[in-house]
């Protein structure tokens, strides 16, 4: 698993080609839609995304999120570190994020066509706990839950886009 201590992933089937799915997910605003929506996991808050004009579609492209939860500012800055259309994409934090339950991380997705019509989408995150005392404690309790939720939301959002209905992910795991 590399240099990060924790891990979560979700795998789901999407009835579309890897090329079509990659085109949709390569636009970081589509991949990160769950962060812009108010949710219970975000304690009713949401975050704003900012990115370069290329929508984070090139290695080296930068993007990030800012927001508040319970009045406390949150932020994270990321950079695209790998891109292999229509197979995979990775991105990573550029500094210690200001988040409550996870610290620095690397995320990515992989696409694999199936023998039938469809593609398996795998979204994963490798992360560390936050560096700070209280947030590190929160991370020990909630980090895995949040990381699994985040990867699951990305898969479900892609399934909804292509299948026009919510589809349960095949499998979500975390450590």
Residue pairs with C-beta under 8 A, 6 or more apart in sequence:
1 7
1 126
2 106
2 126
4 104
4 105
4 106
4 126
4 127
4 128
5 127
5 128
5 129
6 102
6 126
6 127
6 128
6 129
6 143
6 144
6 147
6 174
6 175
7 124
7 125
7 126
7 127
7 147
7 173
7 174
7 175
8 124
8 125
8 127
8 144
8 147
8 148
8 150
8 151
8 172
8 173
8 174
8 175
9 122
9 123
9 124
9 125
9 151
9 172
9 173
9 174
10 122
10 123
10 124
10 148
10 151
10 152
10 154
10 155
10 169
10 171
10 172
11 120
11 121
11 122
11 155
11 169
11 170
11 171
11 172
12 120
12 121
12 155
12 156
12 158
12 159
12 167
12 169
12 170
13 114
13 118
13 119
13 120
13 121
13 159
13 167
13 170
14 21
14 118
14 119
14 120
14 121
14 158
14 159
14 162
14 163
15 117
15 118
15 162
15 163
16 118
16 119
16 162
17 86
17 113
17 119
18 86
18 87
18 111
18 112
18 113
18 119
19 85
19 86
20 162
21 86
21 111
21 119
21 121
21 158
21 162
22 85
22 86
22 87
22 89
22 111
23 86
24 30
24 158
24 161
24 162
25 31
25 89
25 109
25 121
25 154
25 158
26 55
26 56
26 57
26 83
26 85
26 89
27 55
27 56
27 57
28 49
28 51
28 55
28 56
28 57
28 63
28 91
29 49
29 51
29 55
30 157
30 158
30 161
31 109
31 154
31 157
32 49
32 65
33 157
34 150
34 153
34 154
34 157
35 42
35 46
35 47
35 49
35 65
35 67
36 46
36 47
36 48
36 49
37 46
38 44
38 45
38 46
39 46
41 146
41 149
42 67
42 69
43 69
43 70
45 67
45 68
45 69
45 70
46 67
47 65
47 66
47 67
47 74
48 65
48 66
48 67
49 63
49 64
49 65
50 63
50 64
50 65
50 66
51 61
51 62
51 63
51 64
52 61
52 62
52 63
54 61
55 61
56 62
56 63
56 80
56 91
57 80
57 83
58 80
58 83
59 80
59 81
59 82
59 83
60 79
60 80
61 79
61 80
62 77
62 78
62 79
62 80
62 94
63 77
63 78
63 79
63 80
63 91
64 75
64 76
64 77
64 78
65 74
65 75
65 76
66 73
66 74
66 75
67 73
67 74
67 75
68 74
69 100
72 100
73 98
74 97
74 98
74 99
74 100
75 97
75 98
76 93
76 97
76 98
76 99
77 93
77 94
77 95
77 97
78 91
78 92
78 93
78 94
79 91
79 92
79 94
80 89
80 90
80 91
81 90
81 91
81 92
81 106
82 88
82 89
82 90
82 108
83 89
83 90
86 111
87 110
87 111
88 108
88 109
88 110
88 111
89 108
89 109
90 106
90 107
90 108
91 106
91 107
91 108
92 104
92 105
92 106
92 107
93 104
93 105
93 106
95 104
96 103
96 104
96 130
96 131
97 103
97 104
97 105
99 130
99 135
100 130
100 135
100 138
100 139
100 142
101 130
101 135
101 138
101 139
101 141
101 142
101 143
101 145
101 146
102 125
102 127
102 128
102 129
102 130
102 139
102 143
102 146
102 147
103 127
103 128
103 129
103 130
103 131
103 139
104 127
104 128
105 125
105 126
105 127
105 128
106 125
106 126
106 127
107 123
107 124
107 125
107 126
108 123
108 124
109 121
109 122
109 123
109 124
109 154
110 121
110 122
110 124
111 119
111 120
111 121
111 122
112 119
112 120
112 122
113 119
113 120
114 120
120 170
121 155
121 158
121 159
123 151
123 154
123 155
124 151
125 147
125 150
125 151
127 143
127 147
129 136
129 139
129 140
129 143
130 136
130 138
130 139
144 174
144 175
145 174
147 174
148 172
148 173
148 174
151 172
152 169
152 172
155 169
156 166
156 167
156 169
159 165
159 166
159 167
159 169
160 166
160 167
